[in-house]
Amino acid sequence: MWTLKSFDQLTTRQLHAIYKARTDVFVVEQNCPYPEVDDLDLIALHLFLENSGAIAAYCRIIPGEDLIKLGRVLVSAEHRKEGLGQKLVAQTLKVCQEQFPDQTIYAQAQAHLENFYGHFGFVKKSQAYLEDGIPHIDMLLEKTNDHLH
């Protein structure tokens, strides 16, 4: 069952599990030394799926005045190839539609995931650029209510 919480609603165990999963994927697995924990966590909504106390899938939803930003989208290594990525993005878009109707959604996607995000209606808005040594592209999804699956 998906869980959606603000930072202040997270238990310390949930926060620990989230930080552990994000560090495992983005810092260790992708070999990117960067400040994984940042102040955006304080204003974000945290959407996640737990399995035995560990994070199986996660996304943070960062509200803005003109744009909703998706960040730290991950499926943990042991849960890949289970279709959780699709379910995570679908659930994220559902949350965005409910919480922030009609707002544009921004995703800084790894370039190889362009078609994955394109399936949900995201459109590439930049050329590929390097972020922490990994090619990324900026993608936008206009009017969230038109693209729910």
N, C-alpha and C positions, 0 to 999 in steps of 0.2 A: 504494500500500500504506500502510495506517495505521501510524503510529508512536506508541508510548506510552512516555514516559520520565519519570523523576523529574527535578527541577531539576538535581541533580548529574550526571545521565546526559546532559543536553543538551550538544551541542557548542556552542562559541561562535557558530558560524555559524547553527545552528538557533535559539539563543536570540535572536540578532539578527533573524532572519527572523520569529520569533514576535512580538517587540516591535514590529517594523516593521508587520506586518499588524494587530496590535491597535491601534496608534496611528493607522494609516491609517483604520480603520473607526470606532473609538470616539471618538477625539479630533478627527480632521480631518473625516471624512465626516459624523459626527453632531454636529460642532461642540460638543463637551463638554470644556472644559478641566478635567481632574481628574488626580490622580496615577495614571496608567495602570500603572506598575510599583509593586507593593506587596509586602509580606512574605509574602502568601499564596502567591506564586509559589514560595517556598522549600519549602513543604509539599505543594503540589499535584502531581498527576499531569498531564502535558501530553500531550494526544492531538491529533495533527495529521496532515494529508495535505500532502505537498510536491509541487510541480510546478516543475521546473527551479530548485530551490533556494529558491523562494518558497513561502509558506504559502497553500494553496488553501482549507483549512478547519481550524478549531482549536476546542478546548474545553479548559478546565482543570477538573479534578475535585479538589475540596477535601475531604479526609476530615475528619470530625468524630466526636465520641463518639456523638451521637444522629442525625446527619444527614449526608448527603453533599451538598455544594453544587456545582452546575454554574455555571461562570462564563466570561465572555469568549467566549461561543459566537459563532462568526463563519464566514462564507464570504466570501472576498475578492471584491471587485466584479467582477473579470474571470471569476469562476467561478460566478456566480449564474445561476439558470435551468438548471442542470445536474443538479438533484436532490441536490446535495451536502449541503444542510441536513438532509434526511431521513436520508441515509446517515451523517452525522456524529452525529446524535442516536441513531440505532439502534446505532452502534458504541460510543458513550458508555455507553448503557444496558447493552450487553454487557459492557463493561469493569467497570462498577459491579457487575453480577451476579457476575462472576468474582472481583473484588477485595474487594467489600463485600456479600456475599450478605445478602438480607433487610433491608437498611437502607433507610430512607426517603430519597428524593432530593428536594432543594429546587432550584428554579429561580426566579430573579428574572427574569421574562420581560417584554419589552416588550409592552404591552397588546394590540397588534395581532397578536401571535403566540399568543394564547390558544388558538385552534383548532388551530394547528400542534402545540403541545405537548400539547393535549388528545388528539390522534390517538395519542399514545404512552401515554396513560393519566394524564397529569398533570391535577390538579384545582385549580381556582382557589381560593385560600384568603384572598384579601384584595380589597378594593376597589382601583381604580386609584389610584396616587399618583405624584407627580412625582419622578423621580430624574434629576438633571442636566438638568431641563427636558423629559424624555421620560416619558410615562405608562408605568408598570410595574405588574405584579401579581405577587404571590407565588403560586407553584404547587408542589404536592407530588405525588410519585409514591410511593405506599405499596408495599411488598414488590416489589422490582424483578423478581423472577423471574416474576411474573404478567403482565408487560407487554412482554416481548421480542417483537420483530417479526422 
